[in-house]
Amino acid sequence: MKDEITECAKKNWKLVAGAVIAFFFLVFFREMFFIALLLGLSVVVSLLASKTKTKLIGVELVTFSTVLVGYTHGPVWGCIAGVTLESINALIISRWMRTYNVWVIPSFGLAGIAAGLNFGLPFATIGIIIAIGLHVIYSVLSILLHGHLHPKYIFYAIFNIVINILLFTGFGAIALGFLS
């Protein structure tokens, strides 16, 4: 029995070490662990959306993650998170850069900055304002540059706004509570 336990520990030492390290980070660096987890989840959601039709209905965590990082860590980190996550999102879903990424990627940087400035607004309010504001800007640019695609875009935008409202109102307080 003792030999079996020793053998099992030898085989799974990396898993045990990883769990111990993850627990250490969770206890001592809870805030960074949670943000890293959320950012990783954003990438996973992008990967899943790229494999299914859910990318067509606006399922993404990039807006929520960008606003959360900006709101809790300031405009610089919000900008970095927004640009990085949306760049990864664009490459995963599109598998290449398209013309709309020329304005979408920088706009997430601006969203992170706005969230970091937060203007004294509650987290859910600033998140919803940013989500709607991004789509207003994208809608205007979509009409001007890709008018024939605008009806498809509106469908995506409406669902994405609803998803973001649900995220900010349903999970915003929990995420902020975990980070405080």
C-alpha positions in Angstrom: 0.0 0.0 0.0 2.8 2.4 1.0 4.6 1.6 -2.3 1.5 2.3 -4.3 1.1 5.7 -2.7 4.8 6.5 -3.3 4.5 5.4 -6.9 1.4 7.5 -7.4 3.1 10.5 -5.9 6.1 10.1 -8.2 3.9 9.9 -11.3 1.7 12.9 -10.3 4.3 15.2 -8.7 3.9 17.8 -11.4 0.1 17.9 -10.8 0.6 18.2 -7.1 3.3 20.9 -7.4 1.0 22.8 -9.8 -1.9 22.6 -7.4 0.3 23.8 -4.5 1.6 26.7 -6.5 -1.9 27.6 -7.7 -3.1 27.5 -4.1 -0.2 29.7 -3.0 -1.0 32.3 -5.7 -4.7 32.1 -4.8 -4.0 32.7 -1.2 -1.3 35.3 -1.5 -2.0 36.9 -4.9 -5.7 36.4 -5.1 -6.3 39.5 -7.2 -3.7 38.7 -9.9 -4.8 35.0 -9.9 -8.4 36.0 -10.5 -7.5 38.4 -13.3 -5.2 35.8 -14.9 -8.0 33.3 -14.7 -10.5 35.7 -16.2 -8.1 36.7 -19.0 -7.5 33.0 -19.7 -11.2 32.3 -19.7 -11.6 35.2 -22.2 -9.3 33.3 -24.6 -11.0 30.0 -24.0 -14.4 31.6 -24.8 -12.9 33.1 -28.0 -11.6 29.7 -29.0 -15.0 28.0 -28.3 -16.8 30.8 -30.2 -14.5 30.4 -33.2 -15.5 26.7 -33.3 -19.2 27.3 -33.1 -21.8 29.7 -34.3 -21.8 31.6 -31.0 -19.3 34.1 -32.5 -22.2 35.3 -34.6 -24.3 36.2 -31.6 -21.8 38.2 -29.7 -20.5 35.8 -27.0 -17.2 37.2 -25.7 -15.6 38.1 -22.4 -13.2 40.7 -23.7 -15.3 43.7 -22.9 -16.0 42.5 -19.3 -12.3 41.6 -18.7 -11.1 44.9 -20.2 -13.4 47.0 -18.1 -12.7 45.0 -15.0 -8.9 45.3 -15.3 -9.2 49.0 -16.1 -11.6 49.7 -13.3 -9.5 47.9 -10.7 -5.9 48.6 -11.9 -6.2 51.9 -13.7 -6.2 53.2 -17.3 -2.7 51.9 -18.3 -3.4 48.3 -17.4 -7.0 48.6 -18.8 -5.5 49.7 -22.1 -3.0 46.9 -22.2 -5.6 44.3 -21.3 -8.0 45.6 -23.9 -5.6 45.8 -26.8 -4.0 42.4 -25.9 -7.2 40.5 -25.4 -8.9 41.9 -28.5 -5.8 41.2 -30.6 -5.9 37.6 -29.4 -9.6 37.5 -29.9 -9.3 38.8 -33.5 -6.6 36.4 -34.4 -8.4 33.4 -32.8 -11.9 34.1 -34.3 -10.8 35.7 -37.6 -7.5 33.8 -37.9 -6.2 36.9 -39.6 -6.5 40.7 -39.3 -9.5 42.2 -41.1 -10.1 45.8 -41.8 -12.5 46.3 -38.9 -9.8 45.3 -36.5 -8.0 48.5 -37.4 -10.6 50.4 -35.3 -11.8 47.6 -33.0 -8.5 46.8 -31.4 -7.6 50.4 -30.5 -11.1 51.0 -29.3 -10.6 48.3 -26.7 -7.5 50.1 -25.5 -9.7 53.3 -25.2 -12.3 51.3 -23.4 -9.7 50.1 -20.8 -8.6 53.7 -20.3 -12.2 54.9 -19.9 -12.8 52.1 -17.3 -9.7 53.1 -15.5 -10.8 56.7 -15.3 -14.3 55.4 -14.3 -15.6 59.0 -13.7 -17.0 58.0 -10.3 -19.5 55.7 -11.8 -20.3 52.2 -10.5 -18.6 49.3 -12.2 -21.8 47.9 -13.9 -22.8 51.3 -15.1 -19.4 52.1 -16.7 -19.3 48.7 -18.2 -22.7 49.0 -19.8 -21.9 52.5 -21.1 -18.6 51.3 -22.6 -20.3 48.2 -24.2 -23.0 50.4 -25.8 -20.6 53.1 -26.7 -18.3 50.7 -28.5 -21.2 49.4 -30.6 -22.4 52.9 -31.4 -19.0 53.7 -32.8 -18.7 50.4 -34.6 -22.1 50.9 -36.1 -21.3 54.2 -37.6 -18.0 52.9 -39.0 -19.7 49.8 -40.3 -22.2 51.9 -42.2 -19.5 54.2 -43.6 -17.0 51.5 -44.6 -19.0 48.2 -45.0 -22.6 49.3 -45.5 -23.7 46.0 -47.0 -22.6 44.2 -43.8 -24.4 46.5 -41.4 -27.6 44.4 -41.0 -25.5 41.4 -39.9 -23.5 43.6 -37.6 -26.6 45.0 -35.9 -27.8 41.5 -35.1 -24.4 40.8 -33.5 -24.3 44.1 -31.6 -27.7 43.7 -30.0 -26.9 40.2 -28.7 -23.5 41.4 -27.5 -24.9 44.3 -25.6 -27.5 42.1 -23.9 -24.7 39.6 -23.0 -22.6 42.4 -21.6 -25.5 43.8 -19.6 -26.0 40.4 -18.1 -22.3 40.0 -17.3 -21.9 43.4 -15.7 -25.1 43.3 -13.7 -25.0 39.6 -12.8 -21.2 39.1 -12.2 -19.8 42.6 -11.8 -20.3 42.8 -8.0 -18.9 39.3 -7.5 -15.8 40.0 -9.6 -15.2 43.3 -7.8 -15.8 41.7 -4.4 -13.3 39.0 -5.2 -10.7 41.7 -6.1 -11.2 43.7 -3.0 
